[in-house]
Structures are given as C-alpha cells and as structure tokens.
Amino acid sequence: MLEDRTAAAPSIAPQPGPPAPAWPPAYPQGYAVVDVETTGLARDDRIVSAAVYRLDARGDVEDHWYTTVNPERDPGPVWIHGLTSEALADAPLFPEIADALSERLADRVLVAHNAVFDWSMIAREYARAGRTAPVRQRLCTISLSKELGLPLPNHKLESLAAHYGVVQQRAHHALDDARVLAEAFRPSLHLAADGGVRLPLLACQPLTEWSDTPRTIGYQYRPTSWRPSRKRPACPYPNPGRYEPGAPLVQGMRVAFSGDTSVDRELLEDRAFDAGLHIATSVSRLTSLLVTNDPEAATSKTVKARSFGTPVVDEAAFMQLLQDVAPAPSSG
C-alpha cells in the first residue's frame, strides 16, 4: 500500500558553527536522496520499495516519502529487504506511484549510495510504464567520499554513517537507508563546499523504451522465481582475454572481486553471471578484471592483480559496465 509520509524531519537539524565560506554558485539548487530495494540486480528485476528525502541547496531536509511497490513477481532476497509476497500483495504497482515519485525527483540531483544502481532501476521502471524519469543528473556518495578523501575502512553505507555518527536503525529498509544517507550527505556536501571541491555529478540519460526480453544470449531471465545459490553453472563462453579500459565487458571474461561492496556480494556476483561473465574465486594471469573499492589494500587478490597487470575498477564503475556487456564473439 502506498504510504505518503511526506513530512518534516526534525531529527536532521542544522548545527551551529562558525561562518562558512561563500557557497559555490555552481552547486545544485536541490537534491533528492534516494534508496530503492529490489528483487535483485539484473535488468529484469523490479523495485519493491522506494524512499526519497528532499534536501535544499545546502543539504537541509525539506520532507521525506516512502512507499512499497508490488513487483508483480517473486520479491527476491527477502532476507535482505524483509518484504514478502504477502506484504507486497496490496502494494501499488509502479505506474500508480510514478507521479508521486516524479514530484519528488523533478528539478533535483538524484543522490544515492552507488547511484548507478538506484538510477538504473528507477529509469527502467519508468520506461516499463511508458514514461520518462525526471532526472538529469546523479551524484554517488561513494564517489563523493573518495573525492573528499574520507578515512573510511570500506565503501558500505554503514561505514559512511559511522564516520559522521549517524545511527542506522533498519539496514536495507528504504526509508531508513535514505534517512541515513541524507544525514551523512549533508556534512559531506558542506565539507566539499568549504574546500571548493567539484561535486562528482554525472548526466542521466533516461530510457525512452523498454522490453523485458533479454538482449544478450547468455542472460538468465527469472520472471517468476528467485532462489539464492552460490553454486553456479560453468560460464558457457570462452575467455576473450583481459578487459580493455574504455571498452565494454565481453561475455566470458573472468571477473574477480576483492573486499567489501556496497551491495550484497552474492547479488553482485549473480548480476555478473547473468550477464555472461565468469566469476573467478582468485586472480591469475587469465583474470580479465578485478573489482575492488580498495585497490591499495594489500589483499592477495590486489597484490596478484598488480603483479600480473590485471585491470582494476571499483564497484560503481563495474555496475556501469554491466549495463551493456558485449555478446561473446561468434565461433563461426
């Protein structure tokens, strides 16, 4: 059921302090801090809940909103988001909440933790509904934390929250995750403004049409069921070699992961497997790519990647690459 919780959020109040430097005139005039929970990470997965905290130009909260969404399919990893089929049975469909969501996103920069994921899910839902998401720019708080050089042990939301003393009450509940991110984003925004840091804004290209038909041969479509399993079938494609920076991923590439990820590791690996990639448990000369948010960490995988010259990208860049994996070369 749609829960319109538009309301002031008194728990996030500006803190008194010394006069701040002039606010950068190029900074956006407003933000929409967003979190969505989903049935998974693949291109056919659906949103099961969404929350938005609207912030003004300086990061102060204006209001917040939350709703569950009926995904019209199995809800996926219930152990993560806690939303069962029974709980979502009477929830509105996405087209029924699209207007309310649009009102909160319009004329604002979308802010999210690993923003490429939240943006991709939202853009797809709008396209399925025959509409266009009213978002033109996004800001990833992982990227902003890196720009600011925050001393975080990893790039999980809980670590960013702990850095600013924000108490997380219900992890993976969209409304609480959005609240936590809003509280953590405001001091990051002010730190950036005080230091004259250019915000890592990225353009959003809305989808104008959509088909749930898989685009790549190796894509495993799951229309009605979802079951977690770490034992996956062997990748059916030959290894085409190393990833070339600036080029797309190619089906059959061997991808290894190291360190913490902002989204559940198993779901991230599932998404990579669904796209036709081979999930490698270690790094060797045959590894195409290493995904890590901490490339300087002295883990066995990062050390081997450096010694072998294996390309390394962070989680956000990998999620972006997953949007368009090239089909395996034809053997004929």
Secondary structure, 3 states (H helix, E strand, C coil): CCCCCCECCCCCCCCCCCCCCCCCCCCCCEEEEEEEEECCCCCCCCEEEEEEEEEECCCCEEEEEEEECCCCCCCCCHHHHCCCHHHHCCCCCHHHHHHHHHHHHCCCEEEECCHHHHHHHHHHHHHHCCCCCCCCEEEEHHHHHHHHCCCCCCCCHHHHHHHCCCCCCCCCCHHHHHHHHHHHHHHHHHHHHHCCCCCCEEECCCCCCCCCCCCCCCCCCCCCCCCCCCCCCCCCCCCCCCCCCCCCCECCCEEEEECCCCCCHHHHHHHHHHCCCEEECCCCCCCCEEEECCCCCCCHHHHHHHHHCCCEECHHHHHHHHHHCECCCCCC
